[in-house]
Amino acid sequence: MEIRGERECKECETQWSYYETGSVSCPECGSMHSVGVDDDRKLHTSQSVELDLTEAPERFENEPEDEALRSVAETARTYQRKRGFVDAGELRELDDDYLVAGELRHVADLVNRSFDPSDDEEWYLLRLLQGDTQGRPEPADVPESLREARGLAAADAVRKYRRELRDWLDANDVEPDRPTTQVFASLDERAKRIRALEGDVPPREADALVEALREVVTYVRDDDEVALSRAQDRLADD
């Protein structure tokens, strides 16, 4: 939504930035009554939130595994729900934290439904729990039994990013050129296909979708024609 992010409390006249706090409540007195004091409304879709997985290992030590898995999945789901890709009018990257959260949510569900998780599956789950400090595992590290989690995480992320990218383009009166429109169409079709297959595609194919999106966004934002070419190549090789 487009909002005036610089707020002033009607009760105590404290000023703060909604873009930074993600809250309409006055940080000084807690009042919900405020007015925008900046001139322009800006598109803003994200709250201030971090992917915090520090408590997860302790949960697996002290709680039944099914409860710990549900807790991890809910942590990832809450993070993704609060995250967006436009911050005070500025288009952000599709970052690894968001992708790790999506994959972790699906992996936790798959492992929870398994009667006897393999060592590889448990290792991969633990590896994802370190994602906020170590980033995403490589495609070659994804166990065959969990590859649908990688695919669904990528397809879901691309679908959400594309929705917000369309809003960002509209807010900035940007009309994509023909090559960009063609890449967008390919991205949407690939994401739809992966979802139809319930994510069951090779991890490298899922990652190619993400990287193609990142490349075309670089082109849209920075007018980098090399990035557009790379996006086209990634989709052609898929």
C-alpha positions as CSV (number, residue, x, y, z in Angstrom):
1,M,0.0,0.0,0.0
2,E,1.1,3.6,-0.5
3,I,1.4,5.5,2.8
4,R,2.9,8.6,4.3
5,G,5.5,7.0,6.4
6,E,6.6,9.9,8.5
7,R,4.0,10.1,11.3
8,E,3.2,12.6,14.1
9,C,1.3,11.5,17.2
10,K,-1.9,13.6,17.8
11,E,-1.6,13.0,21.6
12,C,2.1,13.8,22.4
13,E,3.4,15.2,19.0
14,T,6.2,12.6,18.9
15,Q,7.4,11.9,15.3
16,W,8.6,8.6,14.0
17,S,9.0,6.6,10.8
18,Y,6.5,3.9,10.1
19,Y,9.0,2.6,7.5
20,E,11.4,1.8,10.4
21,T,9.1,0.6,13.1
22,G,6.4,-1.0,11.0
23,S,3.8,0.1,13.6
24,V,1.1,2.8,13.6
25,S,1.3,3.1,17.4
26,C,3.2,6.0,18.8
27,P,6.6,4.7,20.2
28,E,6.4,7.2,23.0
29,C,2.8,7.0,24.4
30,G,1.3,4.1,22.5
31,S,-1.5,6.2,20.9
32,M,-3.0,4.9,17.7
33,H,-3.9,8.4,16.5
34,S,-1.4,10.0,14.2
35,V,-1.1,12.0,11.0
36,G,1.3,11.8,8.1
37,V,3.7,14.7,8.0
38,D,5.6,14.0,4.8
39,D,4.2,15.2,1.4
40,D,4.4,12.0,-0.7
41,R,2.9,8.6,-0.2
42,K,5.3,5.8,-0.9
43,L,4.6,2.1,-1.7
44,H,5.6,0.1,1.3
45,T,5.0,-3.7,1.7
46,S,7.4,-4.9,4.3
47,Q,7.6,-4.8,8.1
48,S,10.8,-4.6,10.1
49,V,11.5,-8.2,10.9
50,E,14.4,-10.7,11.0
51,L,14.5,-14.4,10.4
52,D,15.4,-15.5,14.0
53,L,16.1,-19.2,14.3
54,T,18.3,-19.0,17.4
55,E,15.8,-20.9,19.6
56,A,15.2,-23.7,17.1
57,P,18.0,-26.1,18.2
58,E,17.0,-25.8,21.8
59,R,13.4,-26.7,20.9
60,F,14.6,-29.9,19.2
61,E,16.5,-30.7,22.3
62,N,13.7,-30.1,24.8
63,E,10.4,-30.7,22.9
64,P,8.9,-33.6,21.0
65,E,10.1,-33.5,17.4
66,D,6.6,-32.9,16.0
67,E,6.1,-29.8,18.2
68,A,9.5,-28.4,17.4
69,L,8.9,-28.9,13.7
70,R,5.5,-27.1,13.8
71,S,7.1,-24.3,15.8
72,V,9.9,-23.9,13.2
73,A,7.4,-23.9,10.3
74,E,5.3,-21.3,12.1
75,T,8.4,-19.1,12.7
76,A,9.2,-19.3,9.0
77,R,5.6,-18.6,8.0
78,T,5.3,-15.6,10.2
79,Y,8.5,-14.1,8.9
80,Q,7.4,-14.5,5.3
81,R,4.0,-13.1,6.0
82,K,5.5,-9.9,7.4
83,R,8.2,-9.6,4.7
84,G,7.7,-7.6,1.5
85,F,10.0,-6.4,-1.2
86,V,9.2,-2.6,-1.4
87,D,10.6,-0.5,1.4
88,A,9.5,3.1,1.5
89,G,9.2,3.1,-2.3
90,E,12.5,1.3,-2.9
91,L,12.5,-2.0,-4.6
92,R,14.5,-4.6,-2.7
93,E,16.1,-7.9,-3.7
94,L,14.6,-11.3,-3.4
95,D,17.1,-12.3,-0.7
96,D,18.3,-15.6,0.7
97,D,16.6,-15.1,4.1
98,Y,13.2,-15.1,2.4
99,L,14.0,-18.2,0.4
100,V,15.5,-20.1,3.3
101,A,12.3,-19.4,5.3
102,G,10.1,-20.7,2.5
103,E,12.2,-23.8,2.1
104,L,12.4,-24.4,5.8
105,R,8.6,-24.2,6.1
106,H,8.1,-26.9,3.5
107,V,11.0,-29.1,4.7
108,A,9.7,-29.0,8.3
109,D,6.3,-30.1,7.0
110,L,7.8,-33.0,4.9
111,V,9.9,-34.2,7.8
112,N,7.0,-34.0,10.2
113,R,4.9,-36.2,7.9
114,S,7.7,-38.8,7.5
115,F,7.5,-41.9,9.7
116,D,11.3,-42.3,9.7
117,P,13.3,-39.3,8.5
118,S,16.6,-40.3,7.0
119,D,20.0,-39.0,8.2
120,D,20.2,-36.8,5.0
121,E,16.8,-35.3,5.7
122,E,17.6,-34.5,9.3
123,W,21.0,-33.1,8.3
124,Y,19.4,-30.9,5.7
125,L,16.8,-29.6,8.2
126,L,19.6,-28.7,10.6
127,R,21.5,-27.0,7.8
128,L,18.5,-24.8,6.9
129,L,18.2,-23.9,10.6
130,Q,21.6,-22.3,10.2
131,G,20.4,-20.4,7.1
132,D,20.2,-17.0,8.9
133,T,24.0,-17.2,9.4
134,Q,25.2,-19.5,6.6
135,G,22.8,-18.7,3.7
136,R,21.1,-21.2,1.4
137,P,22.5,-24.7,0.8
138,E,23.7,-25.5,-2.7
139,P,21.3,-27.3,-5.0
140,A,23.6,-30.4,-5.0
141,D,23.1,-30.7,-1.2
142,V,19.3,-31.0,-1.4
143,P,18.2,-34.6,-0.7
144,E,16.0,-36.1,-3.5
145,S,13.2,-36.6,-1.0
146,L,13.1,-32.9,-0.1
147,R,13.6,-31.3,-3.5
148,E,9.9,-30.4,-3.7
149,A,10.5,-28.0,-0.8
150,R,13.2,-26.2,-2.8
151,G,10.9,-26.0,-5.8
152,L,7.8,-24.7,-3.9
153,A,9.9,-22.2,-2.0
154,A,11.3,-20.8,-5.2
155,A,7.9,-20.7,-7.0
156,D,6.1,-19.1,-4.1
157,A,8.7,-16.5,-3.7
158,V,8.8,-15.6,-7.4
159,R,5.0,-15.3,-7.4
160,K,4.9,-13.0,-4.4
161,Y,7.8,-10.9,-5.7
162,R,6.1,-10.5,-9.2
163,R,2.9,-9.2,-7.5
164,E,4.8,-6.6,-5.6
165,L,7.0,-5.8,-8.6
166,R,3.8,-5.1,-10.7
167,D,2.6,-2.7,-8.0
168,W,6.0,-1.0,-7.9
169,L,6.1,-0.5,-11.6
170,D,2.6,1.0,-11.5
171,A,3.5,3.3,-8.7
172,N,6.5,4.6,-10.6
173,D,4.6,4.8,-14.0
174,V,7.1,2.4,-15.5
175,E,6.0,0.5,-18.6
176,P,8.2,-2.6,-19.2
177,D,9.7,-3.0,-22.6
178,R,8.9,-6.0,-24.8
179,P,12.0,-8.1,-23.8
180,T,11.2,-7.5,-20.1
181,T,7.5,-8.4,-20.6
182,Q,8.6,-11.6,-22.4
183,V,10.9,-12.6,-19.5
184,F,8.1,-11.8,-17.0
185,A,5.7,-14.0,-18.9
186,S,8.3,-16.8,-18.8
187,L,8.9,-16.4,-15.1
188,D,5.2,-16.5,-14.4
189,E,4.7,-19.6,-16.5
190,R,7.7,-21.4,-14.9
191,A,6.5,-20.6,-11.4
192,K,3.0,-21.8,-12.3
193,R,4.4,-25.1,-13.7
194,I,6.6,-25.8,-10.7
195,R,3.6,-25.2,-8.4
196,A,1.5,-27.5,-10.5
197,L,4.2,-30.2,-10.0
198,E,4.1,-29.5,-6.3
199,G,7.7,-28.3,-6.4
200,D,9.0,-31.7,-7.7
201,V,11.7,-30.3,-10.1
202,P,15.5,-30.5,-10.0
203,P,16.8,-28.0,-7.4
204,R,18.9,-26.3,-10.1
205,E,15.8,-25.6,-12.1
206,A,14.2,-24.0,-9.1
207,D,17.3,-21.9,-8.5
208,A,17.4,-20.9,-12.1
209,L,14.0,-19.4,-11.8
210,V,15.1,-17.3,-8.8
211,E,18.3,-16.1,-10.5
212,A,16.4,-15.2,-13.7
213,L,14.0,-13.0,-11.6
214,R,17.0,-11.4,-9.9
215,E,18.6,-10.6,-13.2
216,V,15.5,-9.1,-14.8
217,V,15.0,-6.9,-11.7
218,T,18.5,-5.7,-12.0
219,Y,17.7,-4.7,-15.6
220,V,14.5,-3.0,-14.7
221,R,16.1,-1.1,-11.8
222,D,19.5,-0.3,-13.2
223,D,19.0,-0.6,-17.0
224,D,21.7,-3.3,-17.1
225,E,21.2,-5.0,-20.5
226,V,23.8,-7.7,-19.6
227,A,21.6,-8.7,-16.7
228,L,18.6,-9.0,-19.0
229,S,20.6,-11.2,-21.3
230,R,21.5,-13.5,-18.4
231,A,17.9,-13.8,-17.4
232,Q,16.9,-14.8,-20.9
233,D,19.7,-17.4,-21.0
234,R,18.8,-18.9,-17.6
235,L,15.2,-19.4,-18.7
236,A,16.3,-20.7,-22.1
237,D,18.6,-23.3,-20.5
238,D,15.9,-24.4,-18.0
